[in-house]
Amino acid sequence: MLRLPENDQKARDWIAENFSICSHEHILSKKLWTRFSSHHGPVYALKLSIIDLSQLNSYMHTWSPEGDTATIKDYPVEEWPQTILDNFVFDYLKTSDDAVVVCENANATRKMYDNWQWGKLPPYWCYGENEVYHILTPADIGSDTFKKTIRKAFVNWGVGVCTLCKIIPEKFIVDDSFFDEIVRNTCHIFLPAFDGDGFLIWTPQPVSNSI
């Protein structure tokens, strides 16, 4: 993982733009951004080594040198951004019995998933008819569910959060109290970047007023 400079405006801009997209449709994004939009804190980029961040106008997109034909499969698996994120989430879930990771699914609705016929889906939770979430707990470490969940949740935008939660809802999330607990206990937020080929991980911290 590459720690970005504190004044990396492209990172801040993409985090804000991603939240502006996601919060239109998902209450978790809306609540997270309401609470943390004025926060700073360290941001890490998970990317292939070939990507030169100085060449990017926005971290939403990616870039390759002219003539470069390498794909992600030309890199060792341990260097893939998805693998690095998997390991980060894996390590986080080991920190507490109450550790959870909640991912919004930017593409799904309840009807779409309830009628899914194209292979097995990872477990999902619905809030109303139009919001689908995936939740990982320490019990999921090492399972097929673990990797499928993160891969299924994200496209070019989306939000995942490493947090703490005492009680996981049943199939349906019936009110906002679950999201309030998730936001209140937030440790890290991660989101796709670089045309979906990488991620940013942000640890929100209040802005210091000290001189």
ROMARSE-403663 format. One record per residue: y, z, x of N, C-alpha, C in turn; residue in three letters. Coordinates in Angstrom, 1 decimal. Atoms other than C-alpha are relative to their C-alpha. Layout:
(rec (Y, Z, X), (Y, Z, X), (Y, Z, X), ALA)
...
END
This chain:
(rec (-1.2, 0.0, 0.8), (0.0, 0.0, 0.0), (1.2, 0.0, 0.9), MET)
(rec (-1.3, 0.0, -0.7), (3.5, -0.8, 1.2), (1.1, 0.7, -0.7), LEU)
(rec (-1.1, -0.7, 0.6), (6.2, 1.7, 0.5), (1.3, -0.8, 0.1), ARG)
(rec (-1.3, 0.8, 0.0), (9.4, -0.1, -0.5), (1.2, 0.9, 0.3), LEU)
(rec (-1.2, -0.8, -0.3), (12.8, 1.0, 0.6), (0.6, 0.6, -1.3), PRO)
(rec (-0.6, -0.7, 1.1), (14.6, 3.4, -1.7), (1.0, -0.9, -0.8), GLU)
(rec (-1.0, 0.9, 0.6), (17.3, 0.8, -2.3), (-0.5, -1.4, -0.4), ASN)
(rec (0.5, 1.4, 0.3), (15.0, -2.1, -3.1), (0.3, -0.3, -1.5), ASP)
(rec (-0.5, 0.3, 1.3), (16.9, -3.5, -6.1), (-1.0, -0.9, -0.8), GLN)
(rec (1.0, 0.9, 0.6), (14.2, -6.1, -6.8), (-1.1, 0.8, -0.7), LYS)
(rec (1.0, -0.8, 0.7), (11.7, -3.4, -7.5), (0.5, 0.7, -1.2), ALA)
(rec (-0.6, -0.7, 1.2), (14.1, -1.5, -9.8), (0.2, -1.0, -1.1), ARG)
(rec (-0.3, 1.0, 1.0), (15.0, -4.7, -11.6), (-1.3, -0.4, -0.7), ASP)
(rec (1.3, 0.4, 0.6), (11.3, -5.7, -12.2), (-0.5, 1.1, -0.8), TRP)
(rec (0.5, -1.1, 0.8), (10.4, -2.2, -13.4), (0.8, 0.0, -1.3), ILE)
(rec (-0.8, 0.0, 1.3), (13.3, -2.3, -15.9), (-0.3, -1.2, -0.9), ALA)
(rec (0.3, 1.2, 0.8), (12.5, -5.9, -17.0), (-1.4, 0.2, -0.7), GLU)
(rec (1.3, -0.2, 0.6), (8.8, -5.0, -17.5), (0.1, 0.9, -1.2), ASN)
(rec (-0.1, -1.0, 1.1), (9.7, -2.0, -19.6), (0.7, -0.6, -1.2), PHE)
(rec (-0.8, 0.6, 1.1), (12.2, -4.0, -21.6), (-0.9, -0.9, -0.9), SER)
(rec (0.9, 0.9, 0.8), (9.4, -6.4, -22.6), (-1.0, 0.9, -0.7), ILE)
(rec (1.1, -0.8, 0.6), (6.7, -3.8, -23.2), (0.5, 1.0, -1.1), CYS)
(rec (-0.4, -1.0, 0.9), (8.8, -1.3, -25.1), (0.3, -0.6, -1.4), SER)
(rec (-0.2, 0.6, 1.3), (9.4, -3.8, -27.9), (-1.2, 0.2, -0.9), HIS)
(rec (1.2, 0.0, 0.7), (5.8, -3.6, -28.9), (-0.8, 1.3, 0.1), GLU)
(rec (0.9, -1.2, -0.3), (4.4, -0.3, -27.5), (0.8, 1.3, 0.1), HIS)
(rec (-0.7, -1.2, 0.0), (5.5, 3.2, -28.2), (-0.1, 0.8, 1.3), ILE)
(rec (0.1, -0.7, -1.2), (4.2, 4.5, -24.9), (1.1, -0.5, 1.0), LEU)
(rec (-1.1, 0.5, -0.9), (6.5, 2.2, -22.9), (1.4, 0.5, -0.4), SER)
(rec (-1.3, -0.4, 0.5), (9.4, 3.1, -25.1), (0.3, 1.4, 0.4), LYS)
(rec (-0.2, -1.4, -0.3), (8.9, 6.8, -24.6), (0.1, 0.2, 1.5), LYS)
(rec (-0.1, -0.1, -1.5), (8.3, 6.4, -20.8), (1.4, -0.4, 0.5), LEU)
(rec (-1.3, 0.5, -0.4), (11.5, 4.4, -20.4), (1.1, 0.8, -0.4), TRP)
(rec (-1.0, -0.9, 0.5), (13.5, 6.7, -22.5), (0.2, 1.2, 0.9), THR)
(rec (-0.1, -1.1, -0.8), (12.6, 9.5, -20.3), (0.3, -0.3, 1.5), ARG)
(rec (-0.1, 0.2, -1.5), (12.5, 7.9, -16.8), (0.9, -1.1, 0.4), PHE)
(rec (-0.9, 1.1, -0.4), (15.0, 5.0, -16.9), (1.0, 0.4, 1.1), SER)
(rec (-1.0, -0.4, -0.9), (17.5, 7.0, -14.9), (-0.6, 0.7, 1.3), SER)
(rec (0.7, -0.6, -1.1), (14.9, 8.3, -12.4), (-0.2, -1.0, 1.1), HIS)
(rec (0.4, 0.8, -1.2), (14.3, 7.1, -8.9), (-1.4, 0.4, 0.4), HIS)
(rec (1.3, -0.4, -0.4), (11.3, 8.0, -6.8), (-0.6, -1.1, 0.8), GLY)
(rec (0.7, 1.1, -0.9), (9.0, 6.1, -4.3), (-0.7, -1.0, -0.9), PRO)
(rec (0.7, 1.1, 0.6), (7.7, 2.7, -5.3), (-0.8, -0.7, 1.1), VAL)
(rec (0.9, 0.6, -1.0), (4.8, 1.1, -3.5), (-0.4, -1.4, -0.6), TYR)
(rec (0.5, 1.3, 0.4), (3.8, -2.6, -3.6), (-1.4, -0.2, 0.5), ALA)
(rec (1.4, 0.4, -0.3), (0.2, -3.7, -3.7), (0.0, -1.5, -0.1), LEU)
(rec (-0.1, 1.5, -0.1), (0.1, -7.3, -2.5), (-0.8, -0.5, 1.1), LYS)
(rec (0.6, 0.6, -1.1), (-1.6, -9.7, -0.3), (0.9, -0.1, 1.2), LEU)
(rec (-0.8, 0.0, -1.2), (-0.4, -9.7, 3.3), (0.9, -1.3, 0.2), SER)
(rec (-0.7, 1.2, -0.2), (0.7, -13.3, 3.1), (1.4, -0.1, -0.8), ILE)
(rec (-1.2, 0.0, 0.8), (3.4, -12.5, 0.5), (1.2, 0.6, 0.7), ILE)
(rec (-1.2, -0.5, -0.7), (6.8, -12.1, 2.2), (1.0, 0.4, -1.1), ASP)
(rec (-0.9, -0.5, 1.1), (8.9, -10.0, -0.2), (1.4, -0.5, 0.2), LEU)
(rec (-1.3, 0.4, -0.2), (12.1, -11.2, 1.4), (0.2, -1.4, -0.5), SER)
(rec (-0.1, 1.3, 0.5), (11.4, -14.7, 0.1), (0.0, 0.0, -1.6), GLN)
(rec (0.1, -0.1, 1.5), (11.1, -13.5, -3.6), (1.4, 0.3, -0.6), LEU)
(rec (-1.1, -0.3, 0.8), (14.0, -13.6, -6.0), (-0.2, 1.2, -1.0), ASN)
(rec (0.4, -1.1, 0.9), (12.1, -11.3, -8.3), (-1.5, 0.3, 0.3), SER)
(rec (1.4, -0.4, -0.2), (8.9, -9.3, -8.0), (-0.9, -0.3, -1.2), TYR)
(rec (0.9, 0.6, 1.0), (7.7, -10.8, -11.2), (-0.8, -1.1, 0.5), MET)
(rec (0.6, 1.2, -0.5), (6.8, -13.9, -9.2), (-0.6, 0.2, 1.4), HIS)
(rec (0.6, -0.1, -1.4), (4.9, -14.6, -6.0), (0.5, -1.2, 0.8), THR)
(rec (-0.5, 1.0, -0.9), (5.4, -16.9, -3.1), (-1.1, -0.2, 1.1), TRP)
(rec (0.9, 0.2, -1.2), (3.2, -18.6, -0.4), (0.7, -1.0, 0.9), SER)
(rec (-0.6, 1.0, -0.9), (4.2, -20.5, 2.7), (-0.4, -1.4, -0.3), PRO)
(rec (0.3, 1.4, 0.2), (4.4, -24.3, 2.4), (-1.3, -0.4, 0.7), GLU)
(rec (1.2, 0.5, -0.6), (1.0, -25.8, 3.0), (-1.1, 1.1, 0.0), GLY)
(rec (1.1, -1.0, 0.0), (-0.9, -22.5, 2.6), (-0.9, -0.2, -1.2), ASP)
(rec (0.9, 0.3, 1.1), (-4.0, -23.0, 0.5), (-0.9, 1.2, -0.2), THR)
(rec (0.8, -1.2, 0.2), (-5.5, -19.5, 0.8), (0.1, 0.6, -1.4), ALA)
(rec (0.0, -0.8, 1.2), (-6.6, -17.7, -2.3), (-0.5, 1.4, 0.2), THR)
(rec (0.4, -1.4, -0.2), (-7.4, -14.1, -2.9), (-1.4, 0.1, 0.5), ILE)
(rec (1.4, -0.1, -0.4), (-11.1, -14.8, -2.3), (-0.1, -0.3, 1.5), LYS)
(rec (0.0, 0.2, -1.5), (-10.2, -15.7, 1.3), (0.3, 1.3, 0.7), ASP)
(rec (-0.3, -1.3, -0.6), (-9.3, -12.0, 1.9), (-1.2, 0.9, -0.3), TYR)
(rec (1.0, -1.0, 0.2), (-11.7, -9.1, 2.3), (0.2, 0.7, -1.4), PRO)
(rec (-0.2, -0.6, 1.3), (-12.3, -7.4, -1.1), (0.8, 1.3, 0.1), VAL)
(rec (-0.7, -1.3, -0.1), (-10.9, -4.1, 0.2), (1.5, -0.3, 0.2), GLU)
(rec (-1.5, 0.3, -0.1), (-7.5, -5.9, 0.7), (0.5, -0.6, -1.3), GLU)
(rec (-0.5, 0.5, 1.3), (-7.3, -7.2, -2.9), (0.9, 1.1, -0.6), TRP)
(rec (-0.9, -1.0, 0.7), (-4.4, -5.5, -4.8), (-0.8, 0.7, -1.1), PRO)
(rec (0.7, -0.6, 1.1), (-6.8, -4.9, -7.7), (-0.9, 1.1, 0.6), GLN)
(rec (0.8, -1.0, -0.6), (-9.2, -3.1, -5.4), (0.8, 1.3, 0.5), THR)
(rec (-0.9, -1.2, -0.5), (-6.4, -0.9, -3.9), (0.4, 0.8, -1.2), ILE)
(rec (-0.3, -0.8, 1.2), (-5.3, 0.0, -7.4), (-1.2, 0.7, -0.6), LEU)
(rec (1.2, -0.7, 0.5), (-8.8, 0.8, -8.5), (-0.2, 1.3, 0.8), ASP)
(rec (0.2, -1.2, -0.9), (-9.1, 3.2, -5.5), (1.1, 1.0, -0.3), ASN)
(rec (-1.1, -0.9, 0.3), (-5.7, 4.7, -6.3), (-0.3, 0.8, -1.3), PHE)
(rec (0.4, -0.6, 1.3), (-6.8, 5.4, -9.9), (-1.2, 0.9, 0.1), VAL)
(rec (1.2, -0.8, -0.2), (-10.2, 6.6, -8.8), (0.4, 1.4, 0.7), PHE)
(rec (-0.4, -1.2, -0.7), (-8.6, 9.1, -6.4), (0.9, 0.9, -0.9), ASP)
(rec (-0.8, -0.9, 0.9), (-6.1, 10.3, -9.1), (-0.9, 0.7, -1.0), TYR)
(rec (0.8, -0.7, 1.0), (-8.8, 11.0, -11.6), (-0.8, 1.1, 0.5), LEU)
(rec (0.7, -1.1, -0.6), (-10.5, 13.3, -9.1), (0.9, 1.2, 0.2), LYS)
(rec (-0.9, -1.1, -0.3), (-7.4, 15.5, -8.9), (-0.1, 1.2, -1.0), THR)
(rec (0.0, -1.0, 1.0), (-8.0, 17.4, -12.2), (-1.0, -0.4, -1.1), SER)
(rec (0.9, 0.3, 1.2), (-10.5, 17.8, -15.1), (0.9, -0.6, -1.1), ASP)
(rec (-0.8, 0.5, 1.1), (-7.5, 16.9, -17.3), (0.7, -1.3, 0.4), ASP)
(rec (-0.6, 1.3, -0.5), (-6.5, 13.8, -15.3), (-0.4, -1.2, -0.9), ALA)
(rec (0.3, 1.2, 0.8), (-6.3, 10.6, -17.4), (0.9, -1.1, 0.4), VAL)
(rec (-0.8, 1.2, -0.2), (-5.1, 7.1, -17.0), (0.1, -0.8, -1.3), VAL)
(rec (-0.2, 0.7, 1.2), (-3.6, 5.4, -20.0), (0.6, -1.4, 0.3), VAL)
(rec (-0.5, 1.3, -0.2), (-3.1, 1.6, -20.0), (0.3, -0.7, -1.4), CYS)
(rec (-0.3, 0.8, 1.2), (-1.3, -0.4, -22.7), (-0.7, -1.4, 0.2), GLU)
(rec (0.5, 1.4, -0.1), (-3.0, -3.7, -23.5), (1.1, -0.9, -0.6), ASN)
(rec (-1.2, 0.9, 0.4), (-0.2, -6.3, -23.7), (-0.4, -1.1, -0.9), ALA)
(rec (0.4, 1.2, 0.7), (-2.3, -8.9, -25.4), (-0.7, 0.3, -1.3), ASN)
(rec (0.9, -0.3, 1.1), (-4.4, -7.1, -28.0), (0.6, 0.6, -1.2), ALA)
(rec (-0.3, -0.7, 1.2), (-4.1, -6.0, -31.6), (-1.3, 0.6, -0.5), THR)
(rec (1.2, -0.6, 0.6), (-6.5, -3.8, -33.6), (-1.0, -1.0, -0.6), ARG)
(rec (0.8, 1.1, 0.7), (-7.7, -6.8, -35.7), (-0.8, -0.8, 1.1), LYS)
(rec (0.6, 0.9, -1.0), (-8.4, -8.9, -32.6), (-1.2, 0.7, 0.7), MET)
(rec (1.1, -0.7, -0.7), (-10.5, -6.2, -30.9), (-1.1, 0.4, -0.9), TYR)
(rec (1.1, -0.4, 1.0), (-12.3, -5.0, -34.0), (-0.9, -1.2, -0.3), ASP)
(rec (0.8, 1.2, 0.3), (-13.5, -8.6, -34.5), (-0.4, -0.8, 1.3), ASN)
(rec (0.2, 0.7, -1.3), (-14.1, -9.4, -30.8), (-1.5, -0.4, 0.0), TRP)
(rec (1.4, 0.5, -0.1), (-17.2, -11.6, -30.2), (-0.3, -0.7, 1.3), GLN)
(rec (0.1, 0.7, -1.3), (-16.8, -12.7, -26.6), (-0.3, 1.0, 1.1), TRP)
(rec (0.4, -1.0, -1.1), (-18.6, -10.1, -24.5), (0.4, 1.4, -0.4), GLY)
(rec (-0.3, -1.4, 0.2), (-18.4, -6.3, -24.3), (1.4, 0.3, 0.5), LYS)
(rec (-1.3, -0.5, -0.3), (-15.0, -4.7, -24.4), (-0.1, 1.4, 0.6), LEU)
(rec (-0.1, -1.5, -0.4), (-14.0, -1.5, -22.5), (0.4, 0.8, -1.2), PRO)
(rec (-0.5, -0.8, 1.1), (-13.4, 1.4, -24.9), (1.5, -0.2, -0.2), PRO)
(rec (-1.4, 0.2, 0.3), (-10.1, 1.1, -26.7), (0.4, 0.9, -1.2), TYR)
(rec (-0.6, -0.8, 1.0), (-7.8, 3.2, -28.9), (1.1, -0.8, -0.7), TRP)
(rec (-1.0, 0.7, 0.7), (-5.5, 1.9, -31.6), (1.1, 1.0, -0.5), CYS)
(rec (-1.1, -0.7, 0.6), (-2.1, 3.1, -32.7), (0.6, -0.9, -1.0), TYR)
(rec (-0.4, 1.0, 1.0), (-1.3, 1.4, -36.0), (-0.9, -1.3, 0.2), GLY)
(rec (0.8, 1.2, 0.0), (-2.4, -2.2, -36.3), (0.3, -0.9, 1.3), GLU)
(rec (-0.4, 1.0, -1.0), (-0.6, -3.8, -33.3), (0.1, 0.6, 1.4), ASN)
(rec (0.0, -0.6, -1.3), (-1.0, -1.4, -30.4), (-1.4, 0.4, 0.4), GLU)
(rec (1.4, -0.4, -0.5), (-4.2, -1.1, -28.3), (0.2, 0.6, 1.4), VAL)
(rec (-0.1, -0.7, -1.3), (-4.6, 1.3, -25.4), (-1.4, 0.3, 0.5), TYR)
(rec (1.2, -0.4, -0.7), (-7.3, 2.0, -22.9), (0.2, 1.3, 0.8), HIS)
(rec (-0.1, -1.3, -0.6), (-8.0, 5.5, -21.6), (-1.1, 0.3, 1.0), ILE)
(rec (1.0, -0.4, -1.0), (-9.8, 6.5, -18.4), (0.0, 1.5, 0.3), LEU)
(rec (0.1, -1.4, -0.3), (-11.0, 10.0, -17.7), (-0.9, 0.2, 1.3), THR)
(rec (0.9, -0.2, -1.2), (-12.9, 11.6, -14.7), (-1.5, -0.4, -0.3), PRO)
(rec (1.3, 0.4, 0.3), (-16.1, 10.8, -16.6), (-0.3, -1.5, 0.2), ALA)
(rec (0.1, 1.4, -0.2), (-15.4, 7.1, -16.1), (-0.1, -0.5, 1.4), ASP)
(rec (0.1, 0.3, -1.4), (-15.4, 7.2, -12.3), (-1.3, -0.6, 0.3), ILE)
(rec (1.2, 0.7, -0.5), (-17.9, 4.7, -10.9), (-0.7, -0.8, -1.1), GLY)
(rec (0.6, 0.7, 1.1), (-18.7, 3.2, -14.3), (0.5, -1.4, -0.1), SER)
(rec (-0.5, 1.4, 0.3), (-18.3, -0.5, -15.4), (1.3, 0.1, -0.7), ASP)
(rec (-1.2, -0.2, 0.8), (-15.7, 0.8, -17.8), (1.2, 0.1, 0.9), THR)
(rec (-1.1, -0.3, -0.9), (-13.5, 1.9, -14.9), (0.7, -1.3, 0.4), PHE)
(rec (-0.7, 1.2, -0.5), (-12.8, -1.5, -13.4), (0.4, -1.0, -1.2), LYS)
(rec (-0.3, 0.9, 1.1), (-13.0, -3.5, -16.7), (1.3, 0.4, -0.8), LYS)
(rec (-1.2, -0.5, 0.8), (-10.3, -1.3, -18.3), (1.3, -0.5, 0.6), THR)
(rec (-1.2, 0.4, -0.6), (-7.6, -2.0, -15.8), (0.2, -1.6, 0.0), ILE)
(rec (0.0, 1.4, 0.0), (-8.5, -5.7, -15.5), (0.3, -0.6, -1.4), ARG)
(rec (-0.2, 0.5, 1.3), (-8.4, -6.1, -19.3), (1.4, 0.3, -0.5), LYS)
(rec (-1.3, -0.4, 0.6), (-5.1, -4.4, -19.9), (1.2, -0.8, 0.4), ALA)
(rec (-1.2, 0.6, -0.5), (-2.8, -6.4, -17.8), (0.0, -1.5, 0.0), PHE)
(rec (-0.2, 1.4, -0.3), (-1.4, -9.9, -17.7), (1.2, -0.1, 1.0), VAL)
(rec (-1.1, 0.0, -0.9), (2.0, -10.6, -16.2), (0.9, 1.2, -0.2), ASN)
(rec (-0.7, -1.3, 0.3), (3.4, -7.4, -17.7), (-0.9, 1.0, -0.6), TRP)
(rec (0.8, -1.1, 0.6), (2.1, -4.1, -18.9), (0.4, 1.3, 0.7), GLY)
(rec (-0.3, -1.3, -0.5), (2.2, -0.4, -18.2), (-1.3, 0.8, 0.0), VAL)
(rec (1.0, -1.0, -0.1), (-0.3, 2.1, -17.0), (0.6, 1.3, 0.6), GLY)
(rec (-0.6, -1.3, -0.4), (0.3, 5.8, -16.4), (-1.1, 1.0, 0.4), VAL)
(rec (0.8, -1.1, -0.4), (-1.5, 8.5, -14.4), (0.6, 1.3, -0.4), CYS)
(rec (-0.6, -1.2, 0.7), (-1.0, 11.7, -16.3), (-1.1, 1.1, -0.2), THR)
(rec (0.9, -1.0, 0.4), (-2.7, 14.8, -17.7), (0.0, 0.1, -1.5), LEU)
(rec (0.2, -0.2, 1.5), (-4.1, 15.4, -21.2), (-1.1, 0.9, -0.3), CYS)
(rec (1.1, -1.0, 0.3), (-6.1, 18.2, -22.6), (-1.0, -0.6, -1.0), LYS)
(rec (0.9, 0.5, 1.0), (-7.6, 16.4, -25.6), (0.2, -1.5, -0.3), ILE)
(rec (-0.1, 1.4, 0.2), (-8.3, 12.7, -25.9), (-0.3, -0.3, -1.5), ILE)
(rec (0.2, 0.2, 1.4), (-8.0, 11.4, -29.5), (-1.3, -0.8, -0.2), PRO)
(rec (1.1, 0.8, 0.4), (-10.8, 9.8, -31.4), (0.4, -1.4, 0.1), GLU)
(rec (-0.3, 1.4, -0.1), (-10.8, 6.1, -31.9), (1.4, -0.4, -0.3), LYS)
(rec (-1.3, 0.3, 0.4), (-7.4, 6.1, -33.5), (1.0, 1.1, 0.4), PHE)
(rec (-1.1, -0.9, -0.4), (-4.2, 7.7, -32.2), (0.9, 0.1, -1.3), ILE)
(rec (-0.6, -0.1, 1.3), (-2.7, 9.1, -35.4), (1.5, 0.4, 0.0), VAL)
(rec (-1.4, -0.4, 0.0), (0.7, 10.4, -34.3), (0.5, -0.1, 1.4), ASP)
(rec (-0.7, 0.1, -1.3), (3.2, 10.5, -31.5), (-0.3, 1.1, 1.0), ASP)
(rec (0.2, -1.1, -0.9), (2.1, 13.8, -30.1), (-0.8, -0.3, 1.2), SER)
(rec (0.8, 0.4, -1.1), (-0.5, 12.2, -27.9), (0.9, -0.6, 1.1), PHE)
(rec (-0.9, 0.7, -0.9), (2.1, 10.0, -26.3), (1.0, 0.9, 0.6), PHE)
(rec (-1.0, -1.0, -0.5), (4.6, 12.9, -25.9), (-0.7, 0.8, 1.1), ASP)
(rec (0.6, -0.8, -1.0), (2.0, 14.8, -23.9), (-0.2, -0.9, 1.3), GLU)
(rec (0.2, 0.9, -1.1), (1.2, 11.7, -21.8), (1.3, -0.2, 0.8), ILE)
(rec (-1.3, 0.2, -0.7), (4.9, 11.2, -21.0), (0.4, 1.2, 0.7), VAL)
(rec (-0.4, -1.3, -0.5), (5.6, 14.9, -20.4), (-0.7, 0.2, 1.4), ARG)
(rec (0.8, -0.4, -1.2), (2.8, 15.1, -17.7), (-0.1, -1.2, 0.9), ASN)
(rec (0.1, 1.2, -0.8), (3.4, 11.7, -16.1), (0.1, 0.3, 1.5), THR)
(rec (0.0, -0.1, -1.5), (2.6, 11.6, -12.3), (0.4, -1.4, 0.6), CYS)
(rec (-0.2, 1.4, -0.5), (2.6, 7.8, -11.6), (0.0, -1.0, -1.1), HIS)
(rec (0.0, 1.1, 0.9), (3.4, 4.6, -13.4), (-0.3, -1.2, 0.8), ILE)
(rec (0.3, 1.2, -0.7), (1.9, 1.3, -12.4), (0.1, -1.2, -0.9), PHE)
(rec (-0.3, 1.2, 0.8), (2.6, -2.2, -13.6), (-0.3, -1.3, 0.9), LEU)
(rec (0.3, 1.2, -0.7), (1.6, -5.8, -12.7), (1.3, -0.6, 0.6), PRO)
(rec (-1.1, 0.6, -0.7), (3.8, -7.8, -10.3), (-0.5, -1.3, 0.7), ALA)
(rec (0.4, 1.2, -0.8), (3.8, -11.1, -8.3), (-0.9, -0.9, -0.8), PHE)
(rec (0.8, 0.9, 0.8), (2.5, -13.3, -11.1), (-1.4, 0.5, -0.3), ASP)
(rec (1.2, -0.6, 0.3), (-0.2, -10.9, -11.9), (-1.0, 0.2, 1.2), GLY)
(rec (0.9, -0.1, -1.2), (-1.6, -11.0, -8.3), (0.2, 1.3, 0.7), ASP)
(rec (-0.2, -1.3, -0.7), (-0.4, -7.5, -7.4), (0.6, 1.0, -1.0), GLY)
(rec (-0.5, -1.1, 0.9), (1.1, -4.3, -8.7), (1.1, 0.7, 0.7), PHE)
(rec (-0.9, -1.0, -0.5), (3.9, -1.8, -8.2), (-0.5, 1.3, -0.6), LEU)
(rec (0.3, -1.3, 0.4), (3.2, 1.9, -8.3), (1.3, 0.8, 0.2), ILE)
(rec (-1.3, -0.8, 0.0), (6.2, 4.2, -9.1), (-0.3, 1.4, -0.4), TRP)
(rec (0.1, -1.4, 0.3), (6.3, 7.9, -8.9), (1.4, 0.5, -0.4), THR)
(rec (-1.4, -0.3, 0.4), (9.4, 8.8, -11.0), (0.4, 1.4, 0.5), PRO)
(rec (-0.6, -1.3, -0.5), (11.6, 11.6, -9.6), (1.5, 0.0, -0.5), GLN)
(rec (-1.4, -0.1, 0.4), (15.0, 12.8, -10.9), (0.9, -0.4, 1.2), PRO)
(rec (-0.9, 0.4, -1.0), (18.0, 11.5, -9.0), (0.7, 1.3, 0.5), VAL)
(rec (-0.6, -1.3, -0.6), (19.2, 14.3, -6.6), (1.5, -0.1, 0.0), SER)
(rec (-1.4, -0.1, 0.0), (22.8, 15.4, -7.0), (0.6, 0.6, 1.3), ASN)
(rec (-0.4, -0.6, -1.3), (22.9, 16.9, -3.5), (0.7, -1.1, 0.8), SER)
(rec (-0.7, 0.9, -1.0), (25.3, 15.4, -0.9), (-0.6, 0.0, 1.3), ILE)
END
